[in-house]
Amino acid sequence: MRSRIIGMAIVLALIGAVAWQLRTDDADVLAHTLTSVDPATVRRIDITMKGLPAQHFERQGDSWNGNDQGRPADLAQLAQTPVTEWKPAGDFDPAKLGLAPPLAVLTLDGTRIEYGDLAALGRQRYARVGDRIAFIPAQAMPRAPRTQALPTQPM
């Protein structure tokens, strides 16, 4: 009987350790992503890019109004961009990072992300969220809207 109790205690301790590790891993992942916004729950997207008119998308059921060949879904996914490192925004001159003005501003349900220039070292880009600067992968930036092909005329 005593060995059964000890065995149950060990099993419970292992289950507790696994649960604690999973919770710690989830917290670590959230600390190293650009925002805590869940892309699947985003309802409104606003995007402005240097030299282009502002665009707005709203989710209506399972689809987006103004759908640009999957662009709203791609924009929402940027919320979970991996972050290499966070720094306080006060440590930098925004103009030197391409954040005054930013190259692009993406707002997901009120969470504002500003995209700046490429970092001097490595293949990274600056992004500002609130009062912090993130170092993110260089390619993790909103894409421009697709344009229609130019009409062609036979010669």
C-alpha positions in Angstrom: 0.0 0.0 0.0 2.8 2.4 0.9 4.5 1.8 -2.5 1.3 2.7 -4.3 1.1 6.0 -2.4 4.7 6.8 -3.2 4.1 5.9 -6.9 1.0 8.1 -7.0 2.9 11.0 -5.4 5.7 10.6 -8.1 3.1 10.6 -10.9 1.4 13.7 -9.5 4.7 15.4 -9.1 5.6 14.6 -12.8 2.3 15.9 -14.0 2.7 19.1 -12.0 6.2 19.6 -13.5 5.0 19.1 -17.0 2.1 21.6 -16.5 4.5 24.1 -15.0 6.9 23.7 -18.0 4.1 24.2 -20.5 3.0 27.4 -18.8 6.5 28.7 -18.7 7.1 27.9 -22.4 3.9 29.7 -23.3 4.9 32.8 -21.4 8.4 32.7 -23.0 6.8 32.5 -26.5 4.6 35.5 -25.8 7.6 37.5 -24.5 9.4 36.9 -27.8 6.6 37.8 -30.2 5.8 41.3 -31.5 2.3 41.5 -29.8 0.0 39.4 -27.7 -2.7 39.7 -30.3 -4.1 36.4 -31.6 -4.3 36.7 -35.4 -7.4 34.5 -35.5 -9.4 37.0 -33.4 -8.4 40.2 -35.2 -11.6 42.0 -36.3 -10.1 45.3 -37.8 -6.9 46.1 -39.6 -5.7 49.5 -40.6 -2.5 49.9 -42.7 -0.6 52.9 -44.0 2.6 52.5 -46.0 4.8 55.3 -47.1 3.7 56.5 -50.5 0.4 54.5 -50.6 -3.1 55.4 -49.5 -4.3 54.0 -46.2 -6.3 50.8 -46.3 -8.9 49.4 -43.8 -10.1 45.8 -43.5 -12.9 44.5 -41.3 -13.7 40.9 -40.6 -17.3 39.9 -41.5 -17.9 36.4 -40.3 -15.1 34.2 -41.8 -14.1 36.7 -44.6 -12.7 40.2 -44.8 -14.2 43.1 -46.6 -11.9 44.6 -49.2 -10.0 41.3 -49.5 -6.8 41.7 -51.4 -5.9 38.1 -52.2 -5.3 37.1 -48.6 -3.6 40.3 -47.6 -5.7 40.8 -44.4 -4.9 37.4 -43.1 -1.2 38.0 -43.9 -1.3 41.3 -42.0 -3.0 39.7 -39.0 -0.2 37.1 -38.9 2.4 39.8 -38.4 1.1 40.1 -34.8 3.0 37.0 -34.0 6.3 38.0 -35.6 9.2 36.6 -33.6 11.3 39.2 -31.8 15.1 38.7 -31.3 15.4 41.4 -28.7 13.4 44.2 -27.1 14.9 47.6 -26.1 13.3 50.7 -24.6 12.3 53.2 -27.3 13.9 56.0 -25.2 17.4 54.5 -26.0 17.1 55.4 -29.7 16.5 58.4 -32.0 13.4 57.3 -34.0 14.7 59.2 -37.1 17.8 57.1 -37.2 15.7 53.9 -37.2 13.4 55.0 -39.9 10.6 55.4 -37.4 10.1 59.2 -37.8 8.0 58.8 -39.9 7.7 55.0 -40.0 7.8 53.1 -43.3 4.6 51.4 -42.4 2.0 51.5 -39.6 -0.1 48.4 -38.9 -2.9 48.6 -36.4 -4.6 45.4 -35.4 -7.7 46.0 -33.2 -6.0 49.1 -31.7 -2.5 47.6 -31.3 -0.2 49.8 -33.3 3.0 48.5 -34.8 5.4 50.9 -36.6 8.0 49.5 -39.0 11.3 51.1 -39.6 14.5 50.6 -41.5 16.7 47.6 -41.7 19.2 47.2 -38.7 22.8 47.9 -39.5 23.9 44.4 -38.4 22.2 41.2 -39.3 19.1 40.7 -41.4 16.8 42.5 -39.0 14.4 45.4 -39.0 13.3 47.8 -36.3 9.7 47.9 -35.2 8.1 50.0 -32.4 5.2 48.7 -30.3 4.3 51.1 -27.5 7.4 52.3 -25.7 9.6 49.5 -26.9 11.7 48.8 -30.0 11.8 45.3 -31.3 14.4 43.7 -33.6 12.5 41.5 -36.0 13.3 39.5 -39.2 13.9 41.8 -42.1 11.2 40.3 -44.2 8.5 40.6 -41.4 6.9 43.8 -42.8 3.5 44.4 -44.4 3.5 43.8 -48.1 2.1 46.4 -50.5 -1.3 45.8 -52.0 -1.3 44.0 -55.3 -1.9 46.1 -58.4 -3.7 45.1 -61.5 -1.6 44.2 -64.5 -1.1 46.8 -67.1 -3.2 46.3 -70.2 -1.2 45.0 -73.1 -1.8 45.8 -76.7 -0.6 43.6 -79.6 1.9 45.3 -81.7 
